[in-house]
Amino acid sequence: MLNLVIFGPPGSGKGTQSEKLIERYGLVHMSTGDILRAEMAAHTELGKKAQAYMEKGELVPDADVIEMVARKIDQTKDPQGFIFDGFPRTTAQARSLRNMLTERDTRIDLVISLEVPEEELVKRLLKRGQEAGRQDDEIGVIRNRIEVYKQMTTPVIDFYKKMRKYVPVEGVGTIDEIFERIVNRIEHYISFTL
Ligand code: ADP
């Protein structure tokens, strides 16, 4: 199994690169943002609860997100591997993910972290707001999501650095250039360990 975390601030290109990685390595996409938006669209209890947080750019409570991910992992039959996108977003989520995977005899192999300057993030998210109409891609909410990322999510970097799984990748360039950088790092890892 190859299990990846794709990490980075809002607008860093996690979803875009995830799609390409899924195709290349046959991974299952575990995007907590997508799952939460689906819950909202289906008006489930979790969806209703999550909506209030997501509209403001706040994090949905750890316990809810962790339970949701554990359920999705167990629903997946014979996965070749997972790509976690938008999760973990707090150190509590990172610890839970480690325990969940250990219990299932597997682990995170690499954390691919997309590095993009803040002005570029805001530009991309405003453009996505106009084109894709995501409610939270509005300037006030964008600023808050970046703030929440800095406060709650950047500590996750140290968690994975200590475990020697953290791989920073420059996230500016064409989609294919960035993808090639990521694939190089994965292939290097595979050739030495798997
Ligand atoms: P982006 O990376 O552009 O912010 P996402 O789709 O990953 O987009 O997340 C959108 C929103 O969903 C977040 O602002 C947050 O409210 C909620 N969310 C997604 N993943 C998590 C998570 N792991 N923990 C808590 N909240 C989450």
Residues whose N, C-alpha, C, O or C-beta is under 5 A from the ligand:
A	BS01	ADP	P9 P10 G11 T32 G33 D34 Y53 M54 G57 E58 L59 V60 V65 G86 F87 R89
